[in-house]
Amino acid sequence: MHSPVKLSHTSALILQTISQGYCYGFDVMDVTGLPSGTVYPALRRLERDELVQSKWESEALAEGQDRPPRKYYRLTRLGNGTLAGAVKRYPLLEQLTPEAKTRSR
């Protein structure tokens, strides 16, 4: 069992954003306004700490939309628990991201 992870406000914001349905790096950057030099290293740390898991989309889907493949992130059970603790620590966090979006994939 992992000990609880203390998140920076930035990492907590990224977890919150992913939990709201914004699941790939550029989407997270767009919603949070954070630069790629902040988002991608944070995503790597969150994955290393087992708070998120990632999965590449299929090449065929990306090619069909004429773009590079996206790496999608989702919260793990530990990530959900850690986010719940972070929301208690940073109460405004819930107000910083838009409602979960619905998207046809």
C-alpha positions in Angstrom: 0.0 0.0 0.0 1.3 3.4 -0.9 1.5 6.2 1.6 -0.6 9.3 0.7 1.0 11.5 -1.9 1.2 15.3 -1.1 0.4 17.0 -4.4 1.5 20.4 -5.5 -1.4 22.7 -6.5 -0.3 22.3 -10.2 -0.4 18.4 -10.0 -3.7 18.6 -8.2 -5.1 20.8 -10.9 -3.9 18.4 -13.6 -5.5 15.4 -11.7 -8.8 17.4 -11.3 -8.7 18.2 -15.1 -8.2 14.6 -16.1 -11.0 13.5 -13.7 -13.3 15.9 -15.5 -12.8 14.2 -18.8 -9.9 16.1 -20.3 -7.7 13.1 -21.0 -4.7 14.0 -23.1 -1.9 16.5 -22.7 -3.0 19.2 -25.1 -6.5 19.1 -23.7 -5.1 19.5 -20.2 -2.9 22.5 -21.4 -5.9 24.1 -23.1 -8.2 23.8 -20.0 -5.6 24.8 -17.3 -3.6 27.4 -19.3 -0.4 25.6 -18.2 2.5 25.3 -20.7 3.7 22.0 -22.1 6.9 22.3 -20.1 4.7 22.1 -16.9 2.0 19.7 -18.0 4.1 16.9 -19.6 6.7 16.5 -16.8 3.9 16.6 -14.3 2.0 13.8 -16.2 5.2 11.7 -16.1 5.5 12.2 -12.4 1.9 11.4 -11.8 2.3 8.2 -13.8 5.5 7.3 -12.0 3.6 7.8 -8.7 0.8 5.6 -10.0 -1.8 8.3 -9.8 -2.6 8.1 -13.5 -2.2 5.4 -16.1 -1.7 6.2 -19.8 -2.6 4.5 -23.0 -1.8 5.4 -26.6 -4.7 5.6 -29.0 -4.6 3.5 -32.2 -2.5 4.8 -35.1 -5.4 4.2 -37.4 -7.7 6.5 -35.4 -5.1 9.3 -35.4 -4.3 8.9 -39.1 -8.1 9.0 -39.8 -8.2 12.4 -38.2 -4.9 13.5 -39.8 -3.0 14.0 -36.6 -0.4 12.3 -34.4 -1.6 9.7 -32.0 -2.7 10.9 -28.6 -1.6 9.5 -25.2 -4.7 9.3 -23.0 -4.6 9.5 -19.2 -7.0 8.3 -16.6 -6.9 8.4 -12.8 -6.1 5.2 -10.9 -7.8 4.3 -7.7 -4.8 5.8 -5.8 -5.2 8.9 -8.0 -8.8 9.3 -7.2 -8.1 9.0 -3.4 -5.2 11.4 -3.7 -7.4 13.9 -5.6 -10.1 13.7 -2.9 -7.4 14.7 -0.3 -6.1 17.5 -2.5 -9.6 18.9 -2.9 -9.8 19.2 0.9 -6.4 20.9 0.9 -7.2 23.2 -2.0 -10.9 23.9 -1.8 -11.0 26.1 -4.8 -9.7 23.3 -7.0 -13.2 22.1 -7.9 -14.1 25.5 -9.3 -11.0 25.7 -11.5 -12.0 23.2 -14.2 -15.1 23.2 -16.4 -17.8 20.5 -15.9 -16.9 17.2 -17.4 -17.4 17.4 -21.1 -19.1 14.9 -23.2 -17.4 14.1 -26.4 -18.0 11.6 -29.2 -15.0 9.5 -29.7 
